[in-house]
Amino acid sequence: MDLGIRGKRALVCAASKGLGRGCAEALAAEGVSLVINARGEDTLRAAAQAISAAHGVEVIPVAGDITTEDGRGAVLEALGGEADILVNNAGGPPPGNWRDWGREDFLRAIEGNMLTAISLMQALVPGMCDRGWGRVVNITSGAVRSPIPVLGLSNTARAGLTGFVAGISREVAQDGVIINNLLPGIHATDRADSLDKGVAEKEGISLDQARAKRQATIPTRSYGSAADFGAACAFLCSERASFIVGQNLLLDGGALNVTI
Ligand code: NAP
């Protein structure tokens, strides 16, 4: 299937590794040129070179913390203030116990996993509307539909972003701008490794045992891959996704046990 986005330009945030990298790879494979971001400069540069070499598109790496105004300013400058496609992503908040979290912990989570994405939409979506075409995918979490108690900071911040997207996605669809959220269940990335380590330490079991225990909760009995996640992202960013508005697509191997 031709996704119809060859020659478009995308910003993919937090994309040197993991799910963001999967989205960047899949968009590049469709002929989309990229600005990609992450904090660690060396890994980001290496990712940009590898993606560009594999897919023959321009990939500009912009190192910086996307949850800061400076970080967002740097990517927007590299884009000249315009993009056809925006993939919002950032590292997730740490796990913990709700009794221990203070105001600063909540504000950091809300800044990182809610306000950062909103701020980039505010910067880029008006231009998409003016030009009559745009796509935004926000990487949120399965925790939006089924809360994960130790990730209460994530549950909170991502619920706020989901509410914002529900409203504006319906307002800008008439201008050809399509906004949706992708909700990862457990995927094999560094983030999943660190959550597995947390389970192993808490329960006094090995890392392999912790992984096997979490895999047993998924109907596919496996973790998702960044490549498959990226393919879903590329589809939502495509010409073909023009009638999919304000949806929350859960990619979790069937782990959430619901009928609809
Ligand atoms: P990951 O493997 O740890 O990769 C995170 C990527 O984001 C890296 O490239 C990292 O590079 C970059 N990054 C992190 N914080 C950043 C920041 N403040 N500014 C710019 N770049 C940043 O994580 P992932 O598994 O792909 O997860 C991506 C998102 O999906 C997270 O919000 C996570 O909570 C959520 N999620 C993941 C899963 C899962 O199973 N993997 C499940 C549910 C939700 P640097 O460290 O160099 O900045």
Boltz pocket constraint, residues with backbone or C-beta under 6 A from the ligand:
constraints:
  - pocket:
      binder: B
      contacts: [[A, 13], [A, 14], [A, 15], [A, 16], [A, 17], [A, 18], [A, 19], [A, 20], [A, 37], [A, 38], [A, 39], [A, 40], [A, 41], [A, 43], [A, 64], [A, 65], [A, 66], [A, 67], [A, 89], [A, 90], [A, 91], [A, 92], [A, 93], [A, 139], [A, 140], [A, 141], [A, 142], [A, 184], [A, 185], [A, 186], [A, 187], [A, 188], [A, 189], [A, 190], [A, 191], [A, 192]]
      max_distance: 6.0
